[in-house]
């Protein structure tokens, strides 16, 4: 499993998610809630799979919110059709 770590100042997690999904990847694990760490930071972590390889995409604070919203929107759209 490969891990894609996102720093607080980066805004790449959502772009990475969308890129992986656009080239045939699938969301394999996406918690329905965001986590709050003991230090109070918001955190979101999900797994996507592409070509039999799993990747972890994670974000903190604002990036966690964006990643969570994008994942939930994608899954909701997928379930509509």
C-alpha positions, 0 to 999 in steps of 0.5 A: 500500500502506498501512502500519499501524505498531505501537508497542512499547506498543500491542496493536492489531496483532492486533485490526487483523488480526482486524478486517480478516479479519472484514470480508472481508480476506485474508492475502496475505503472512505469513512463516512465521518471526519476524525478529530485528533487528540490535538484537535486537528481535523483529519480524513484518510481514505483508500483508493485502488488502481491496477491492484495497488492501494493508495492512502490519501489523507488530509488535515484541517482544510484539506481534510474537509475538501477531501471528505466533501469530494469523496462523499460527493463522488460516492453520492453521485455514483450511487445515484446512477 
